[in-house]
Amino acid sequence: MFYKPAFRFVPDGTKIRFMNGRFAGLITSAVLSLASVILFFHPGLNMGLDFKGGVVLQVQTQQKANFPALRSALAAAGLGDAALQAVGSHGNQVLISLESRNSAAATETAIGEVQTALKKAAPGATIQSTQAVGASVSSQLFAQGLEALGLSFVMILIYIWFRFEWQFAIGAVVTLLLDTTKTIGFMVVTRIPFDLVTIAAILTIIGYSTNDKVVVYDRMRENLRKYKTMNLRELIDLSINETLNRTLGTSGTVFLAALPLALFGGSALSGFAWIMLFGIVIGTSSSIFIAAPILLFLGEHRLRRSATAPKKT
């Protein structure tokens, strides 16, 4: 015997006319994506150490590291660009990342300033290792990161093209491109460093958003075969309403899981988590107000023909 869950985001049998807002959704998305592209070129992304080059120092303190005191001491020494990250389980291991300097002498000076700041904020602290990330390595990592993003779009296009009809594939990939550009714009505005961690966050968002769209598209395809005479606009609204509780439930669960990381995860995880939170909201809304309208505009007759055509054996 099956029981209904005690909590549902929306009542069963909702008849929200989502397609009434299709023009507003598409126009808003296009404007935000265009603004994000402009922001990408100016002022541009805040490149992280992975893509800009720099120095990483591993520091061990005698007591549990006092991060506020360390940040204050580094800022007072003119090292406001330094990023701190806790490592290990004892709380006395810290990674200090410095942006690339113009010369080797300037880099040595910066390391000396770190040592001076450590003496004030954490007496007895020692620098255990120093690792430099060169510009050539950074540019190679940046190119590989962009290749990973591009390859993910190609693989998603191929997957959905074979899983559904080509109309669905085009709608999904166009929507994912719009989602990604808006995420880039969010990173520019918030100045979250763009590094390998944030690329992992973007790839995670793409995967999550694709799964959300596949769920909605599956129901649309089922209803195309079930309601052969229903107007496509009404059928899309019906499909979204039928999957709305699942969509909101999944999104809400992932959102609540990422929220503590954004609030309390520190500099090492907060950027990843904030991008995830933004991507969840954007990906969920785009499944309804972007991917579905694109499918509607591709034409009812083509979709009906694809849905009713006999399968090749």
Secondary structure, 3 states (H helix, E strand, C coil): CCCCCCCCCCCCCCCCCHHHHHHHHHHHHHHHHHHHHHHHHHHHCCECHHHHCEEEEEEECCCCCCHHHHHHHHHHCCCCCCEEEEECCCCCEEEEEEECCCCHHHHHHHHHHHHHHHHHHCCCCEEEEEEEECHHHHHHHHHHHHHHHHHHHHHHHHHHHHHCCHHHHHHHHHHHHHHHHHHHHHHHHHCCCECHHHHHHHHHHHHHHHHHHHHHHHHHHHHHHHCCCCCHHHHHHHHHHHHHHHHHHHHHHHHHHHHHHHHHCHHHHHHHHHHHHHHHHHHHHHHHHHHHHHHHHCCHHHHHHHHHCCCCC
